[in-house]
Amino acid sequence: MKQFIVLMATIALGLFLYACIAGPENSVTESLSRLWQHDLAQHPYRGGAA
């Protein structure tokens, strides 16, 4: 149980630091969606059904 609490605290700290560095207009989900769209634009056929 103690390890789970430390894991959750580490994740929360990481998200907090990311929000501090990225600024108020950038959220984690926004950044991940932009990364996903960029990856799809670069490699449109990767990961598709063969």
PyMOL Python script that loads the backbone (N, CA, C, O; Angstrom):
from pymol import cmd

cmd.read_pdbstr("""\
ATOM      1  N   MET A   1       0.824  -1.193   0.000  1.00  0.00           N
ATOM      2  CA  MET A   1       0.000   0.000   0.000  1.00  0.00           C
ATOM      3  C   MET A   1       0.871   1.262   0.000  1.00  0.00           C
ATOM      4  O   MET A   1       0.551   2.249  -0.663  1.00  0.00           O
ATOM      5  N   LYS A   2       1.965   1.216   0.746  1.00  0.00           N
ATOM      6  CA  LYS A   2       2.851   2.369   0.802  1.00  0.00           C
ATOM      7  C   LYS A   2       3.460   2.659  -0.574  1.00  0.00           C
ATOM      8  O   LYS A   2       3.636   3.820  -0.944  1.00  0.00           O
ATOM      9  N   GLN A   3       3.778   1.612  -1.325  1.00  0.00           N
ATOM     10  CA  GLN A   3       4.347   1.794  -2.655  1.00  0.00           C
ATOM     11  C   GLN A   3       3.341   2.439  -3.604  1.00  0.00           C
ATOM     12  O   GLN A   3       3.712   3.256  -4.448  1.00  0.00           O
ATOM     13  N   PHE A   4       2.073   2.072  -3.465  1.00  0.00           N
ATOM     14  CA  PHE A   4       1.023   2.661  -4.297  1.00  0.00           C
ATOM     15  C   PHE A   4       0.873   4.152  -4.006  1.00  0.00           C
ATOM     16  O   PHE A   4       0.700   4.954  -4.924  1.00  0.00           O
ATOM     17  N   ILE A   5       0.940   4.516  -2.742  1.00  0.00           N
ATOM     18  CA  ILE A   5       0.832   5.930  -2.365  1.00  0.00           C
ATOM     19  C   ILE A   5       2.012   6.717  -2.921  1.00  0.00           C
ATOM     20  O   ILE A   5       1.840   7.829  -3.418  1.00  0.00           O
ATOM     21  N   VAL A   6       3.206   6.146  -2.838  1.00  0.00           N
ATOM     22  CA  VAL A   6       4.387   6.809  -3.391  1.00  0.00           C
ATOM     23  C   VAL A   6       4.262   6.941  -4.903  1.00  0.00           C
ATOM     24  O   VAL A   6       4.634   7.972  -5.465  1.00  0.00           O
ATOM     25  N   LEU A   7       3.739   5.904  -5.574  1.00  0.00           N
ATOM     26  CA  LEU A   7       3.535   5.963  -7.022  1.00  0.00           C
ATOM     27  C   LEU A   7       2.568   7.079  -7.391  1.00  0.00           C
ATOM     28  O   LEU A   7       2.845   7.852  -8.308  1.00  0.00           O
ATOM     29  N   MET A   8       1.449   7.177  -6.700  1.00  0.00           N
ATOM     30  CA  MET A   8       0.462   8.215  -6.990  1.00  0.00           C
ATOM     31  C   MET A   8       1.036   9.608  -6.705  1.00  0.00           C
ATOM     32  O   MET A   8       0.773  10.548  -7.456  1.00  0.00           O
ATOM     33  N   ALA A   9       1.811   9.747  -5.636  1.00  0.00           N
ATOM     34  CA  ALA A   9       2.426  11.036  -5.323  1.00  0.00           C
ATOM     35  C   ALA A   9       3.439  11.423  -6.390  1.00  0.00           C
ATOM     36  O   ALA A   9       3.543  12.596  -6.749  1.00  0.00           O
ATOM     37  N   THR A  10       4.185  10.454  -6.898  1.00  0.00           N
ATOM     38  CA  THR A  10       5.166  10.722  -7.947  1.00  0.00           C
ATOM     39  C   THR A  10       4.479  11.156  -9.232  1.00  0.00           C
ATOM     40  O   THR A  10       4.932  12.091  -9.892  1.00  0.00           O
ATOM     41  N   ILE A  11       3.394  10.489  -9.593  1.00  0.00           N
ATOM     42  CA  ILE A  11       2.642  10.867 -10.794  1.00  0.00           C
ATOM     43  C   ILE A  11       2.051  12.262 -10.635  1.00  0.00           C
ATOM     44  O   ILE A  11       2.112  13.072 -11.560  1.00  0.00           O
ATOM     45  N   ALA A  12       1.482  12.546  -9.471  1.00  0.00           N
ATOM     46  CA  ALA A  12       0.901  13.868  -9.226  1.00  0.00           C
ATOM     47  C   ALA A  12       1.976  14.950  -9.281  1.00  0.00           C
ATOM     48  O   ALA A  12       1.739  16.024  -9.834  1.00  0.00           O
ATOM     49  N   LEU A  13       3.146  14.685  -8.720  1.00  0.00           N
ATOM     50  CA  LEU A  13       4.235  15.652  -8.764  1.00  0.00           C
ATOM     51  C   LEU A  13       4.697  15.875 -10.202  1.00  0.00           C
ATOM     52  O   LEU A  13       4.968  17.009 -10.599  1.00  0.00           O
ATOM     53  N   GLY A  14       4.787  14.805 -10.977  1.00  0.00           N
ATOM     54  CA  GLY A  14       5.185  14.936 -12.372  1.00  0.00           C
ATOM     55  C   GLY A  14       4.201  15.775 -13.166  1.00  0.00           C
ATOM     56  O   GLY A  14       4.610  16.620 -13.962  1.00  0.00           O
ATOM     57  N   LEU A  15       2.911  15.554 -12.962  1.00  0.00           N
ATOM     58  CA  LEU A  15       1.896  16.349 -13.660  1.00  0.00           C
ATOM     59  C   LEU A  15       1.936  17.806 -13.225  1.00  0.00           C
ATOM     60  O   LEU A  15       1.751  18.710 -14.039  1.00  0.00           O
ATOM     61  N   PHE A  16       2.177  18.026 -11.947  1.00  0.00           N
ATOM     62  CA  PHE A  16       2.268  19.395 -11.436  1.00  0.00           C
ATOM     63  C   PHE A  16       3.469  20.120 -12.057  1.00  0.00           C
ATOM     64  O   PHE A  16       3.350  21.264 -12.496  1.00  0.00           O
ATOM     65  N   LEU A  17       4.616  19.452 -12.088  1.00  0.00           N
ATOM     66  CA  LEU A  17       5.801  20.068 -12.680  1.00  0.00           C
ATOM     67  C   LEU A  17       5.615  20.310 -14.172  1.00  0.00           C
ATOM     68  O   LEU A  17       6.056  21.333 -14.693  1.00  0.00           O
ATOM     69  N   TYR A  18       4.970  19.381 -14.858  1.00  0.00           N
ATOM     70  CA  TYR A  18       4.695  19.576 -16.283  1.00  0.00           C
ATOM     71  C   TYR A  18       3.820  20.806 -16.487  1.00  0.00           C
ATOM     72  O   TYR A  18       4.074  21.605 -17.389  1.00  0.00           O
ATOM     73  N   ALA A  19       2.793  20.963 -15.657  1.00  0.00           N
ATOM     74  CA  ALA A  19       1.901  22.123 -15.775  1.00  0.00           C
ATOM     75  C   ALA A  19       2.656  23.417 -15.488  1.00  0.00           C
ATOM     76  O   ALA A  19       2.394  24.440 -16.120  1.00  0.00           O
ATOM     77  N   CYS A  20       3.591  23.379 -14.540  1.00  0.00           N
ATOM     78  CA  CYS A  20       4.373  24.584 -14.241  1.00  0.00           C
ATOM     79  C   CYS A  20       5.285  24.953 -15.397  1.00  0.00           C
ATOM     80  O   CYS A  20       5.427  26.134 -15.717  1.00  0.00           O
ATOM     81  N   ILE A  21       5.901  23.971 -16.026  1.00  0.00           N
ATOM     82  CA  ILE A  21       6.834  24.244 -17.117  1.00  0.00           C
ATOM     83  C   ILE A  21       6.085  24.618 -18.394  1.00  0.00           C
ATOM     84  O   ILE A  21       6.479  25.552 -19.092  1.00  0.00           O
ATOM     85  N   ALA A  22       5.007  23.896 -18.705  1.00  0.00           N
ATOM     86  CA  ALA A  22       4.295  24.102 -19.958  1.00  0.00           C
ATOM     87  C   ALA A  22       3.485  25.388 -19.968  1.00  0.00           C
ATOM     88  O   ALA A  22       3.250  25.953 -21.037  1.00  0.00           O
ATOM     89  N   GLY A  23       3.058  25.858 -18.822  1.00  0.00           N
ATOM     90  CA  GLY A  23       2.268  27.079 -18.757  1.00  0.00           C
ATOM     91  C   GLY A  23       0.786  26.779 -18.635  1.00  0.00           C
ATOM     92  O   GLY A  23       0.373  25.628 -18.775  1.00  0.00           O
ATOM     93  N   PRO A  24      -0.012  27.796 -18.379  1.00  0.00           N
ATOM     94  CA  PRO A  24      -1.433  27.584 -18.117  1.00  0.00           C
ATOM     95  C   PRO A  24      -2.257  27.199 -19.338  1.00  0.00           C
ATOM     96  O   PRO A  24      -3.312  26.579 -19.199  1.00  0.00           O
ATOM     97  N   GLU A  25      -1.788  27.561 -20.541  1.00  0.00           N
ATOM     98  CA  GLU A  25      -2.598  27.279 -21.734  1.00  0.00           C
ATOM     99  C   GLU A  25      -2.394  25.866 -22.259  1.00  0.00           C
ATOM    100  O   GLU A  25      -3.170  25.413 -23.100  1.00  0.00           O
ATOM    101  N   ASN A  26      -1.372  25.155 -21.788  1.00  0.00           N
ATOM    102  CA  ASN A  26      -1.095  23.799 -22.271  1.00  0.00           C
ATOM    103  C   ASN A  26      -1.496  22.778 -21.215  1.00  0.00           C
ATOM    104  O   ASN A  26      -1.038  22.841 -20.074  1.00  0.00           O
ATOM    105  N   SER A  27      -2.346  21.846 -21.599  1.00  0.00           N
ATOM    106  CA  SER A  27      -2.700  20.769 -20.695  1.00  0.00           C
ATOM    107  C   SER A  27      -2.042  19.483 -21.180  1.00  0.00           C
ATOM    108  O   SER A  27      -1.560  19.404 -22.310  1.00  0.00           O
ATOM    109  N   VAL A  28      -2.030  18.497 -20.325  1.00  0.00           N
ATOM    110  CA  VAL A  28      -1.407  17.221 -20.668  1.00  0.00           C
ATOM    111  C   VAL A  28      -2.171  16.564 -21.811  1.00  0.00           C
ATOM    112  O   VAL A  28      -1.555  16.054 -22.747  1.00  0.00           O
ATOM    113  N   THR A  29      -3.492  16.568 -21.752  1.00  0.00           N
ATOM    114  CA  THR A  29      -4.282  15.929 -22.803  1.00  0.00           C
ATOM    115  C   THR A  29      -4.132  16.668 -24.132  1.00  0.00           C
ATOM    116  O   THR A  29      -4.121  16.044 -25.193  1.00  0.00           O
ATOM    117  N   GLU A  30      -4.018  17.981 -24.076  1.00  0.00           N
ATOM    118  CA  GLU A  30      -3.810  18.766 -25.293  1.00  0.00           C
ATOM    119  C   GLU A  30      -2.467  18.415 -25.926  1.00  0.00           C
ATOM    120  O   GLU A  30      -2.374  18.242 -27.141  1.00  0.00           O
ATOM    121  N   SER A  31      -1.441  18.312 -25.107  1.00  0.00           N
ATOM    122  CA  SER A  31      -0.117  17.977 -25.623  1.00  0.00           C
ATOM    123  C   SER A  31      -0.082  16.569 -26.198  1.00  0.00           C
ATOM    124  O   SER A  31       0.524  16.337 -27.244  1.00  0.00           O
ATOM    125  N   LEU A  32      -0.730  15.626 -25.515  1.00  0.00           N
ATOM    126  CA  LEU A  32      -0.756  14.254 -26.020  1.00  0.00           C
ATOM    127  C   LEU A  32      -1.531  14.164 -27.330  1.00  0.00           C
ATOM    128  O   LEU A  32      -1.142  13.418 -28.228  1.00  0.00           O
ATOM    129  N   SER A  33      -2.614  14.910 -27.447  1.00  0.00           N
ATOM    130  CA  SER A  33      -3.382  14.860 -28.695  1.00  0.00           C
ATOM    131  C   SER A  33      -2.589  15.484 -29.843  1.00  0.00           C
ATOM    132  O   SER A  33      -2.638  14.991 -30.970  1.00  0.00           O
ATOM    133  N   ARG A  34      -1.856  16.573 -29.560  1.00  0.00           N
ATOM    134  CA  ARG A  34      -1.003  17.157 -30.602  1.00  0.00           C
ATOM    135  C   ARG A  34       0.110  16.208 -31.009  1.00  0.00           C
ATOM    136  O   ARG A  34       0.438  16.104 -32.192  1.00  0.00           O
ATOM    137  N   LEU A  35       0.695  15.514 -30.039  1.00  0.00           N
ATOM    138  CA  LEU A  35       1.732  14.541 -30.343  1.00  0.00           C
ATOM    139  C   LEU A  35       1.174  13.412 -31.197  1.00  0.00           C
ATOM    140  O   LEU A  35       1.825  12.975 -32.146  1.00  0.00           O
ATOM    141  N   TRP A  36      -0.025  12.936 -30.871  1.00  0.00           N
ATOM    142  CA  TRP A  36      -0.681  11.865 -31.632  1.00  0.00           C
ATOM    143  C   TRP A  36      -0.953  12.321 -33.068  1.00  0.00           C
ATOM    144  O   TRP A  36      -0.695  11.580 -34.016  1.00  0.00           O
ATOM    145  N   GLN A  37      -1.473  13.543 -33.226  1.00  0.00           N
ATOM    146  CA  GLN A  37      -1.760  14.064 -34.557  1.00  0.00           C
ATOM    147  C   GLN A  37      -0.485  14.253 -35.366  1.00  0.00           C
ATOM    148  O   GLN A  37      -0.467  13.981 -36.567  1.00  0.00           O
ATOM    149  N   HIS A  38       0.569  14.710 -34.730  1.00  0.00           N
ATOM    150  CA  HIS A  38       1.851  14.880 -35.426  1.00  0.00           C
ATOM    151  C   HIS A  38       2.394  13.534 -35.874  1.00  0.00           C
ATOM    152  O   HIS A  38       2.897  13.405 -36.990  1.00  0.00           O
ATOM    153  N   ASP A  39       2.295  12.529 -35.009  1.00  0.00           N
ATOM    154  CA  ASP A  39       2.785  11.200 -35.351  1.00  0.00           C
ATOM    155  C   ASP A  39       1.983  10.612 -36.505  1.00  0.00           C
ATOM    156  O   ASP A  39       2.552   9.984 -37.398  1.00  0.00           O
ATOM    157  N   LEU A  40       0.681  10.806 -36.495  1.00  0.00           N
ATOM    158  CA  LEU A  40      -0.146  10.302 -37.591  1.00  0.00           C
ATOM    159  C   LEU A  40       0.150  11.046 -38.897  1.00  0.00           C
ATOM    160  O   LEU A  40       0.100  10.458 -39.978  1.00  0.00           O
ATOM    161  N   ALA A  41       0.454  12.331 -38.789  1.00  0.00           N
ATOM    162  CA  ALA A  41       0.780  13.088 -39.999  1.00  0.00           C
ATOM    163  C   ALA A  41       2.117  12.632 -40.582  1.00  0.00           C
ATOM    164  O   ALA A  41       2.289  12.625 -41.801  1.00  0.00           O
ATOM    165  N   GLN A  42       3.052  12.255 -39.733  1.00  0.00           N
ATOM    166  CA  GLN A  42       4.356  11.811 -40.202  1.00  0.00           C
ATOM    167  C   GLN A  42       4.323  10.379 -40.736  1.00  0.00           C
ATOM    168  O   GLN A  42       4.998  10.064 -41.717  1.00  0.00           O
ATOM    169  N   HIS A  43       3.542   9.517 -40.093  1.00  0.00           N
ATOM    170  CA  HIS A  43       3.496   8.088 -40.448  1.00  0.00           C
ATOM    171  C   HIS A  43       2.026   7.650 -40.555  1.00  0.00           C
ATOM    172  O   HIS A  43       1.532   6.970 -39.656  1.00  0.00           O
ATOM    173  N   PRO A  44       1.325   8.017 -41.619  1.00  0.00           N
ATOM    174  CA  PRO A  44      -0.106   7.729 -41.680  1.00  0.00           C
ATOM    175  C   PRO A  44      -0.438   6.238 -41.792  1.00  0.00           C
ATOM    176  O   PRO A  44      -1.551   5.838 -41.448  1.00  0.00           O
ATOM    177  N   TYR A  45       0.486   5.414 -42.260  1.00  0.00           N
ATOM    178  CA  TYR A  45       0.164   3.998 -42.470  1.00  0.00           C
ATOM    179  C   TYR A  45       0.699   3.102 -41.365  1.00  0.00           C
ATOM    180  O   TYR A  45       0.443   1.897 -41.379  1.00  0.00           O
ATOM    181  N   ARG A  46       1.438   3.660 -40.404  1.00  0.00           N
ATOM    182  CA  ARG A  46       1.967   2.844 -39.326  1.00  0.00           C
ATOM    183  C   ARG A  46       0.853   2.485 -38.344  1.00  0.00           C
ATOM    184  O   ARG A  46       0.084   3.348 -37.922  1.00  0.00           O
ATOM    185  N   GLY A  47       0.778   1.231 -37.993  1.00  0.00           N
ATOM    186  CA  GLY A  47      -0.194   0.792 -37.012  1.00  0.00           C
ATOM    187  C   GLY A  47      -1.549   0.465 -37.601  1.00  0.00           C
ATOM    188  O   GLY A  47      -2.453   0.075 -36.862  1.00  0.00           O
ATOM    189  N   GLY A  48      -1.721   0.608 -38.888  1.00  0.00           N
ATOM    190  CA  GLY A  48      -3.002   0.313 -39.501  1.00  0.00           C
ATOM    191  C   GLY A  48      -3.194  -1.178 -39.713  1.00  0.00           C
ATOM    192  O   GLY A  48      -2.247  -1.958 -39.617  1.00  0.00           O
ATOM    193  N   ALA A  49      -4.403  -1.558 -39.997  1.00  0.00           N
ATOM    194  CA  ALA A  49      -4.698  -2.971 -40.255  1.00  0.00           C
ATOM    195  C   ALA A  49      -4.073  -3.394 -41.589  1.00  0.00           C
ATOM    196  O   ALA A  49      -4.159  -2.682 -42.589  1.00  0.00           O
ATOM    197  N   ALA A  50      -3.470  -4.525 -41.574  1.00  0.00           N
ATOM    198  CA  ALA A  50      -2.806  -4.993 -42.798  1.00  0.00           C
ATOM    199  C   ALA A  50      -3.686  -5.965 -43.548  1.00  0.00           C
ATOM    200  O   ALA A  50      -3.294  -6.465 -44.603  1.00  0.00           O
TER     201      ALA A  50
END
""", "prot")
cmd.dss("prot")
cmd.show_as("cartoon", "prot")
cmd.util.cbc("prot")
cmd.orient("prot")
